[in-house]
Each structure stands twice: as C-alpha cells, then as structure tokens.
Amino acid sequence: MGAVNSCCIPRKSGNDCSKSNSNGSRIRGHKRNLSATFSMTIMDDDGTPNLLNINNATEEELMTLPGIPRCTAKNIIEYRKHIGGFKRVEDLALVTGVGATKLNHIRAEICCFAVKRLDSSRGVTPSGSKSDLEALDRVSRNSSLGSSGKINLNTSNVFQLMKVRGITQTLAENIVTYRNKKGLFQNLDELVKVKGMEPLILTAVRNQLTLETVENVSSKPRFYLNGELPTDNGISRTTHSAIHANYSSSDSKISPYIKDFLEVFIEYIENSARPEVTPFDFKHKRRKVVRVASWNVERLSVDKAKNPGVRDVICMTILENGLGLIAFQELADKEALDEICNELNSPSLPNVKKWAGSRGRWKCCISGAAGKMYQSLEYNGFLYDTSQRIELLGSTLLKKPSHGPKQFSRLPFIGSFKIWRFDCVVVSVHLKATGLDNKDLGRLQEEIDKIPSLVSALKQHCPGEKDIILLGDFNRAPDVKDFDDLRADGFENVIPSDKFTNISTSNPTGSHCYDNIWLSQDTTKVKTVRSGVIRQGLTSPWIPDGWKWGGVVSDHCPVWAELCTGKDLDDSQLETGMENVRLSVK
C-alpha cells in the first residue's frame, strides 16, 4: 500500500473542493474524519480526491487541518489576501506559524486551485471555467516589463517577480536585495547566486524571465533556439492559459503531487512547439531532387534516443528540411537509429503526428563497430526515405589493415545507393579529433591524407562510377591545405569555411566548421544551388543542458546538399552492393 500518509477528509462547505463524507470515526486530537493510516488519498463516490482548497477555505475550515490553530488560520487568510491567492501549495510554508515541516504534514489534505478574481478586500473565489482561468493568466502577466509576456529581471519589483510561477515572496525579496547590492543581472544563470535560488527552481522559472525591455527587443535581432521560441512571430503554439485550463477544469481529479509537477514543467510543454514551415516539395526548377545530409549526433545511445526531446528534434529536423538520405556518425548503440526510424514510420510524438508534409517511408542501415569513443563503441548509419525512390544497394565498413597501424581511428562506412535514375557511392567519415591543445592534429592530418587513397580504391571497385559523395565530421575547416590532394582529384566542398557547424546553447551561432560534404567532379554537375547548415530548431525543453533544460541534441549541426536525380552523367550502373567487398587503403 505504500507509506503512511495523512489523508483525511475536510468538512463540507458551500465552496469545498469536492463532496464530503460525514461518516467515519474521529481521530483523537484531530477534527477530521477517517483514519490517518490509510495509505491512499481518500476519494469521494465520484472518484475525486476530497481536499481542502486553501484559496477559499474559511478560518474554521483551515482549523480542521492538523496543527493549525486559530491564530495560524488567521495568518493564512491575511497572507492570502496580501498576495492575491496562493499559486502553489508550497507558498503556504511562507505563512507565519506554518513552515516547511508543518506543510509536509498537511500537504496531502490540501489543494491550490485556480482563482477567479484577485480582490484583496473580498478574498478569492474558486473558478473552474476556461475563460476565468485565461483572465487570471492575463492579469498575472499584465505587469510584465519585458518582452513576450516575460518578467524583466532587472526592472521588476517584489510583487511583479512573485507573479512568476516558482518565485515566492521571500525569494523575490532576495532577488531584489541581491540586485540592489550587486547591480543589474548580466545573465539569467547569475540567479543561482541569490539566496534560496536552487538549480531546480531556476530551471522552472528561467523561461518566464528576461533581461530585455520591449524597446531593446524591437531594435535588437535575436537568435532563437527551439527551446526559446518567440511568442509574437506568428508561430502556432499552445498558450499557458489553454494548457492550464485543460487540467485546472478537472483539478479535483488530479493528485496534488502531479499538479505540482505540471506547474513546474508547464513552460517546457509550451515551448515544445516547432516553427511553422512550408513542407518541401522535393523539386527544384521542376526537376526532382534529393537532399543528402550528414549529422554527428554525439553519442546517440538507445537511452538518449528514447528521450522525447531528442526524437522530436531529430525527426522534425528531417521532415521540416525535406532530407532524404542522412548519414549519422557517433551512434553509441546499433539500435539507436531504429528508435528514430520507428518514430518517423509510426509517430508517437505530437509534433511528428501532426506534420502536414510528406512523412516518407524510412529504412536504416547500421554498420559494425567502426571504432571506439568514450565509454562505448561507435557505429555509423544511413537513414533513407524509400518513398523518394532511394534504394540501398549495399554497404560495408572499410577493411582494417592486416598489420601495421590503423588508417582511421573510426572506419569509414560506405554505401552504394540508387536514387531514381541517379546512382552514387556515399562514404560517411568521422575523422580523428584534434584533442586538447591540438595534440592529435598530426594524426588527423594523416587520416585526411588517406582519403584520396580511399577514393582510388572505390574507383577500382566500381569502374566508371564517378559519383562519389564524402560526408561527415572532418574535424577541420575545408580551406586548410590538408585537403589540397582531395581538391586536386576534382572534389569540391559544399559548406564553406565561414559557415560554422558546431552549436551549443551558450554559443548558438557556432565557431568552427567541422562537418562537410565533398562532391566528386561529376556529382557537382547535378548539384543545385541549395545547400546549408541547419541551425534552427535543434533544442528541446526536454533535453538536459547541464543544471538546466532546453539543451541541444548534439554539439554538431546537420549539413546538407541538394542533388538532381533525373539523370546519371557517368557510364557506370551500380547493380550490386558492397556486402562482400573488403576495401582497404595503403
């Protein structure tokens, strides 16, 4: 049955949370009904928990709570009038005579529902209607001095800060005191220095705060990650009041613990919306095209792929950008890519379900162990949309040398593809990182020098096949001289050196060009003018980011190039795969 809780039923009043049952024995020293040893919340006949609403309870009703004498009940009512109604059950601990210890004793018997009007002279009255809840939500945001309905941390007073869900009166006073002593806040993370601001609280309130005034926002361009979408740019998103109304209208049926959880994470639910985009039509100047992409997904394990934010970002990035063939590096489990493929084919997430464009029919192919990375083996993989007439003919890892040092720290993964009338060989690479202070730069240069030999081996295996695509994480910008041999062989990089491909929440614009797509000379003739680095929409409120949430899927952005698939310029026809091919380079 679980641990012993105090789950007794309050006396019935005209505005009680739910029906009351007057039957049952009394407990000594306790004015409420039934045994305190029952381990589940007491339910009425209609299945709803019978809790005392501290936002409309009278003095006498509050005194039915264990350990609440008349003087404390009066303090609760006076404090309730002062703040305009309790926003969370935890705020009751701030009342003189209650405190955290006593709150823990009574919290299973109380609730904190939405209120209809804020009137300090008359107290509060309950409301369950959606319109009243939305009106309350508007009242709580009207005093905001920042943008998008957010409270400005540097200009708001104590009462305005208290309108932020999760900030109590004491914490609001501490914030203002700290600001008066130390000066204006330079960033939201500085809030952890305020007394009482724990990392979990900061996580819950940061999306409700801003440092910018309305004037600053109107004149200053801002980069938006998906976890921090603007509310005034036409993006369709679920507002707080609508979500709040959805579960507030049936508050009496929700455990107070679940309700508290929803309050803490309400901002994350709101910000899961994706930007509105026009679905891709897979054509360019009336010609059929396919978008080939590469994405280092940074240790994508099965557990990471099961994170709803990770799956949502990866799947929606693919769908919104019309990608057809994606090479993934840094797979930590062979089954990780299956999670993405299954989500695309059988959506379970709201954003993927409601996608209005082409969903595709997806398949994936995973390599054997290509090498090692931190605490696991690393695998490589291809994900492709068969509805775009993409067919995998075969795949193989580059053969390890029989003796001598390895040519690559992680073996390249090679796939032969037929894309409508266009066939090609795609090589996914993840070259050696330079390490701290570039200590492994020499090893990386050696791996780059091996790539032309790999190209020669591919040409020998596929005589006449001139469409070769090298893509992945090269760990160097394409303009370094190490790639001169590759350029001399007719290859051309798609992503220029000044287009950065790394990303983080602290540096969303990036600083290095690591990832790229190199096309052979013949392949460049079927390339359209469209290509790029996908940087928007790569975060989710459900992805951890250190001590907070709203992180990125990976520290790498996906990169892509668009190819015409209506014809093949070379003479070779790839009819067989590469399963039995044992390629190696000297």
N, C-alpha and C positions, 0 to 999 in steps of 0.2 A: 504493500500500500504506500510505502514511502515514508518520509519523515513526518513527525507530528507537527501540525500547523494549527494555529488558531483560526477557525473557520466558522464562527458563529454568525447568527442572523440578526440584523438590527431590527428594532421595532418599526412597524409600518407607519409612514406618514403620507400626507397628500402628494408629496413630490418625491417619494422614495425612488431609488434606482430600479427596483423591481418588486414583485409581490413578496409579502412577508408571511411567514408561517408562525402562528402563535402557539402551536403545540410544542410540547417537549419540556424536559426538566430544566430547572435553573441551576447555574453553577454558583457555588458559594463565592461571594466577593465579586461577582460578575453579573450585570443586569441583563445579559443577553441570553438567547435560547440555545439549546443543544450542547453536546459535548465538545470540548476543545480538543479532544484526542482524535477526532475524525480527520483522516489524512487528505481528504479531497475537499475542494471548495464546495460549500453547500449549494445545491441547486433547487430552484422552485419547480413547481409541477411542469412548467413550460420549458425546463432545461436551462434556464438562465441563472447565473450566479447572483445571490442576494447580497449586494454590497452597499455600504453607506456612502452616498455621494457627498464628499467634503465641500463641494461648491454650493450646495443648497441646504445642507443639514442645519437644523436649529441647534441652539445651545443644549437643550435637553437630549437631543439625539446624539450629539457628539459625546455627551457624558456617558452614553451606553458603551462606549469603547473602553476596553480595559486600560486602567491607569490614567484616564483623562478626567480630572476633577472639574468643577465649575469654573475655576479661575483660568485653567488651561483652555477650556472650551470657549470662554470669552476672548482669550488671546487669539484663538484660531479665527474667530469671526472678525475681530478687528483687523487682523493681518490680511484676511481675505478681502475685506473692503478696501484696504490700502493698496493692494496690488491689482485689484480688479478681477480676482478669481484665480484659483490655482491652475497652472498649466500642466503640472506633473505631480504625482503623488509625493515625489521626493522633496518638493518645495515645502511640505508640511514640517520637515525637520528644522526649518528655519524659525518656526514659531517658538516663542519662549514657553518652556515647560514641556516641549515635545522632544526634540533632539533625535539623533540618529538611532539610538538604542530603543527608545520607545516606538519610533516609527516602524522598526523591524517587527515589533510585537503586534502592531495593528494593521500593517500594510495589506495582509491577506483579507481584511474585512472592509477595506475602503476602496473607493474608486474616484476618478477625477475626470468627469465627462466634460464635453464642451459646454460653454455657457452662451446664453442668448444675447445679453446686453451687459455692458460694463457700466455700472451706476453705483458710485461709492456711497450714495445716500440711501439706496434701497437694497444693496447687496446684489446677488445674482440670481437668475432663474434658469432652469435647465432648458435645453433645446435639443431636439433630435432632427430637425429639418435641415435639408441641404442648403437652403437659402440662408438660414440663420448662421450656419457654420461658415459659409462663404463670407457673410457680412462680418463675422468676428475676425476671419482671416484678413479682410481688408483693413479693419480697424487696427489690427496688430502691426500692419506694415505701413500705415499712413505716415508715421513719424520718421520713416527711414530717410537718412540724409545721403545715402549712397545710390549706386546705380542698380537697375534691375530689381528693385524692391529689397535690396540688401541694406543692412545697418552699417553705417560708416563707423569703423572702429575708432577713428581719430577725432570725430566731432560729436558723437552721441553722448548723452548724459546717462546717469544710472538707470533712469526709468526706461529710456529708449533701448539700452542694452538688455534690460530684463525682458524685452519683447522677443529676444532671440531664444528659441527653444533650447534649453540646456543651460542657460545662464541664469543663476539665481541672483537674489538681491545682494548677498554677500560677495559673490564672485564679480558682479557688476561694479560694486564699490571698490573691490580690489583692483579691477582693470583701470578705473578712473584714477585711483590713487597712484598706481604704477605709472600711468601716462603723465600725470602731473609732475611726478618726480623725475622720470627718465626722458620725457619728451615724447613726441609722436612715434607711433609704431612704424617701422620701416617695412615689415612683412608680417603676415599672419602667424608664421611659426614663432615669432617673438612672444606670442601669448603664453607659451609654456613657462616663461619666467615669472608670470603672475601667480601669486599665492592661490592655491586651490584649483588651478587650471591643469588638470591631468591630461595626458595624451589622448585618452578615450573621449574626454569632453571636447577637446579641441577638434578631434575628428568629426564629432557630431555637429559642431557649430560653425566650422570654417566656411561651409558653403552658404551660410546666412550672413556672412560678414564681408566687408570690402574696405579698401583704403582709399578708394577713388570717389570723388564727388561727381555729381551729374555733369558739371561743366568739364571736368577732366575727361570723362568718358566720351563726351561728344566730340572732343578735339583730338583725342589720343587713340591711334589704332591699337587694337589688342588682338593677341593670338589666343584662340580658344581651343583648348583640348576638349575632347568629347565629355570628360567628366566635369566640365565647367562651361556649359552652353549658355549663350546669352538668351534672355527671355524676350527681347524686343526686335528680333531679326526675322520673324516670320516662321521660326521653327515650330512645328507642331509638337507640343509636349503636354504632359498631364500636370496640371497645376496642383499646388499643395492643397488648396481648399477642396478640390474634387476628390483627391485621394483621401483626405481627412474625412470628408463626408461619407465616403464609401464604407469606412469601418466605424465611424462615430455613430451612424444611424442605428447600428446594432451593437453599441458598446457593451450593453449588459450581457451579451453572449460571448464576450472576449475576456480571457484571463487578463488581470491587470498586468501580469508579467509580460504577456505577449503584446499588450497595448503599449507598454513602456518601450519594448523593443522596436515596435513600429514607429514610435515617436522619434527615437534616436536615429533610425535609418531612413526617415521619410525623405530627406534630401537626396539620398542615394537613389531611391526609387524614382524621384522626379528627374534626376539628371541622367538616367539611362536612355533618354530619348536620343535618336540619331538625327543628324542634319537631313533636311529634305533634299533629295537629289532626283534628277531625271534619269530613269533607267536607260542603260546603254543599249543601243540597237544593233551592235556588232557589225556596223558598216562604216566606211569612210569613203565619201565621194562615190556612193553607190556600189562600192566594192566590199566584199566580205573580208573581215579582218578578225584576227585573234590577238588577244593581249597576253603576252608571255611575261611572267613575273618571277621574282626571287625574294625570299623573306627568311632572314635568320631570326628564328622565333625564341632564341635564348633559353636553352634547357627546357624545352617543352616536354614535360613528363605527362603521364596519364592524369595524375592528380591536378597538375596545372591546367590541362585541357578540360577537366571537369569543372573548373571554375566558371560560373555562368558569364562573368565579365570577359574572360579570355575567349570563350567560344563565341560570344556575341560580337566582340571586336573583330576577330579573325573572319568569321562568316560574313558579317556585314561589310567589311572592307573588300572582300572578294566580290560580293554581289553588287555593291554600290559602284565599284570601279570596273565592272564587266570583265574581270580576269578569267581567262580560260585555262591556262596552264601555269601552275605555280610550283617552283622548286623550293623546298623547305630545307634549311640547314638547322643544326643543333636540336634534333629530336632526341630526347633523353630516353624514350621508350618506343619500341616498334609499334605499339598500339595507340600512341598519342594521336597520330594523324587520322586514325579511324574515328576518333571522337569528333573531329572536325567534319570529316566526310559524312558521318551519320547525321550530324546536325543539319548539314546542307540538304541531305536527301529526305530526312524525316524531322522537320523542325520542332523543337520543344520550347524555344525561347520566343518571347513576344515579338521582338523586332524581326527575327528571321521568319516567323509565321506570317506577319503582315506585309512582308516585302512584296511590292506590286510588280516588280520586273520579272525577268526570266530567272527561274530557280536553277535550271540546269539539271543534269543527271551526272553525278560525280563518282569517280573512282580514284583510288590512290594506290601507289606502289612504294614500298619501303625497301631500302637497301639493307644489307647485312651491316654489321658493325664497321663503321668507316674509320673509327679511331676512338680515342679517349678524350673525355673532358672531365671537369671537376665532379668527382663522386659518381660517375657513371660512364657508360659507353655512349658514343654519339652515332646516330643514324641519320640518313638522308632520305628524302622522299619527294615524290611527284604527286600532285593533286591535279586532276584534269576533268574537264566537262565534256562528256561524250555527246551531249546534245549539240555542241558546236562542231561535231564530226571530228573530234580529236581521238585518235586511236594510238595506244601504246603498243609498239611492235615488239619491244624487248628492252631489257635493262641489265646493267651489270656494274659492279664496282671495278675500279682499276686494279689490276693484279698486283699483289705485293711482290717485291723482288725476292728471288730465291736466296740471295745472300747480299750482304752489304747493307748500308743504311737505307731507311725508307725514303722514297722520293717525296712523299707528302705525309704530314702529321695526321691528316684525315684524308682518306682515299676519295678521289672524285667519283661521283655517281653519274653514270652515263645512260641515257635513254634515247631510243630511236622512236620518232613519232611521225604519224601520218595525220595531217591536218587538212581535211578536204583534199585539194589537189596538191598541196604543198607538203613535202616530207623534209625532215631535218634530224640532226643529231643534237641533243641538248646535254650539256655537261654541267653538273652542279658541283661547285667547289666551295670549300671552306678552308682558306689558307691559314698558315700559322700566324698567330697574333704576335705583335712586336714585343709584348711584355713590358714590365716596368723599366723605365729609362731606356727603352728600345734595345734591351739586352738580346732579344731574339730577332732583331732586324736582319741579321745576316742569314739566318735560317729561312726567314720569309723570302728574301731575295733569291735564295736557292730554289724555293718552290715556284716562284714566278718564272724563273729561268727554265723550269721543267715543262711549262705549259706548251711552248711551241713543239716540244718532242711529243707531247700527248696529242696535239693536233695532227702531227705527221702519222702517228700510229692509227688515228681514226681514219685518215685518208687512205691508208694502206688496207684497212679492213673493209672500207666502203669505197671502192674505186669509183671515181666520177661524182661522188657525193660532195658537193661544195657548200651546202647549207649547214653550217656548224654554229651553234649558239653556246657561248661560255657565260655562265652567270653564277652569282653567289657572293660570298663575303671574301673580298680580296685583301682586306686589311691595309690597303694603300690607295691613295688617290691615283687616278688613271694617267695623270700627266707626268709621273716620275719616269725616269729613264729606264727603269727595270722592265717596263712594258714595250720598249723600243723594238725588240725582236718580234713581239706579237703584232705590233703595228706594221712592221716590215713584211709580215706574212699576209697583210691585207685586212686585218681585223680593225674594227672601229668601235670605240666605247660609246654607249648610249647616254650615260649620265656624266655630265662634265664635272670637273674637279671642284667647281664652286657651288655645286649642288650637294649639300650635306645630307648624309643618310643615317646619322645617329640621332637619337632623341631621348629625352628624359623630361620629367615634369618640371625640373628646375631649369632646363635648357631646351625648350620645345623647338627651337629653330635649328638645333644641331651645331656641330663644329668640325666634323670630319666627313670625308667621302670614302666610305669603306666598301659599300656594296655597289655592284655594277652589272651591266650586261654587255658582253662583247660579241659583235656580229661579224661573221666572215664576209668577205667582199661581195659574194653573190647574195647573201642574205640582206645586206644593206640596200640592195636594189628593190627589195619588196617591203622595206620598212616605210611606214608612213611618217608624217612629221610629228606624230603624237607619241610622247613617252613622258616619264616623270618619276618623281619620288612622292609616295603617298604619306602625308604627314598629319592630315586632319582625321579626327575620329579614332585615334589609336589608344585612347584611355577609356577606362570604365570605373564607375564608382565602386564596383565590386572587386577590383584588383588591388591588393595591398601595395602601399608605397611607403616603405619604412614604418614609421609610427602612425601613419595615417592611411587613408584610402584614396582611390582615384588614380591609381598608377597606370603605367603603360604595359602593354603585352610584352614588349621586348625593347631593348635599347637600340634596335635596328628598325628602320622603316622599310616597308616593301618598295621595290623598284620595278618598273615595268616598261615594256616596249611593245608597239603595235605593228603587226605584220599582215600583209595581204596574203590571202590563202587561195586565190583563184587560179594560180598557176605556179609551176616549178621551173626555174630557169636552168637547172643543171640537167644532165642526161641520165643520172642515176635514179633508179627506183628502189627504195628500201622495201624489200618484200619480206625479209626475215628479221628476227630480233637479234638480241645480243646475249641471250642467256648462256650460250655455250662459248662465248668469246672470252679469251683470257688476255686482255690488253695489258701491256706493260711498256714502260719507257726506260731508256738508259740514262 
